[in-house]
């Protein structure tokens, strides 16, 4: 009887691990890349933003309804009035496009 209980426990543990393994192996997608710079413009029609990095390079990002916006009232719509603000953009490459997953606006420090 003791052996039957032990066998059942081992079998249950094995089945549990088999069920968990596919969930752990799922692809979470590419890790986001980070870009920092000054916000240049927001094009709500094309759903894009442009920034200028510290090295002077201009970068363009598309955004979706899933893009998280931190530090701006009204989400992406609030960015339209924040040209020149320092931003950090987390993005992933999809083909030739940079797709923003998060846009963080940094408030200027008061002196």
N, C-alpha and C positions, 0 to 999 in steps of 0.2 A: 504494500500500500504506500509506503514511504517513497519507493522508487517511482511509482506512478505520479505522485504529486511533484516530485523533482523533475520528471520528464515533462510534465505539463507546464511547469514554470519555465523550463529551458525553451520549450517549443513556443510559448507565449512571448518570451523575450526575443527569440529569433524572428518571429512574425512582426513584432513591433519594430525591430530594426529594419526589416525589409520595407515596411511601410514608410519609415522616416527617411531612408536613403534617397529616394527620388526627390523629395522636397529639398534636401540639402544639396543635391547635385544640380538643381535648376540654375540656369544662367540668369544672373541678375542684370545683365547688360554691361556695357562698358563703364568704367569708372570715369566720372566727370573730370574735365580739365578746368583749370582756373585762369581767368584773365582779369587784370585790373587796369583801370584807366578812368578817363573822364568821359561822361556821357555826352555824345555829340548831338544825336537826334533820335527821335522815335517816329516810326512810320506805322501808324495804327492800321492803315489799309493793307500794307504788305506784311504786317505783323513782324517787323524787324526793329532792332535798335543798332546803333553804331557807337563805338567808343574809340578813344585814342589812348593807346598805352603810353607808359612813361618813356618808351623809346621813340614815340612819335608814329608808331604803326597804327593805322586805322583798321579796326576789326568790325565785322558785321555779324549779328546773331539773329536768328529767327526765334520766335517764342510761340508757345501754345497756351491753351487754357490751363494746362498742368504746370506751367512755369510759376514757381513760387517767387513772390516779390517781397523783400524785407526792407523796411525803412521808407516806404513811399505810401502815402495815403491813396486809396482807391486802386491799388495794384499797378498794373502796367499803365493804365490811364493816368495815374498820378505822376509817372515818369515824364510825361510830355512837357511838364512845366519845370523840370529839374535839369535842364541842359547845363553842362559844366560841372555837375556833381560828380564826386568820386564814387565809382561803383566797382564791385567785384562780381564777375559773372562766372557761374559754374555752367559748363556746357559739354555736350557730347557731339562727336562728329557723326553725321548721317550723310553718307556720300560726300558731296562737296560742301554741305551746309554745316554751320555751327548752330546747334539747337540749344538754347539756354534752358537749363533746368532750374536755376535759381539766379535771381538778380538782387544783389544787396546794395542799397544806397548808404553811403557813409556820410553822416552829418558833419558839416565843417565845425571844427572846434572853435569856440569863442575865445578870444584873447582878452 
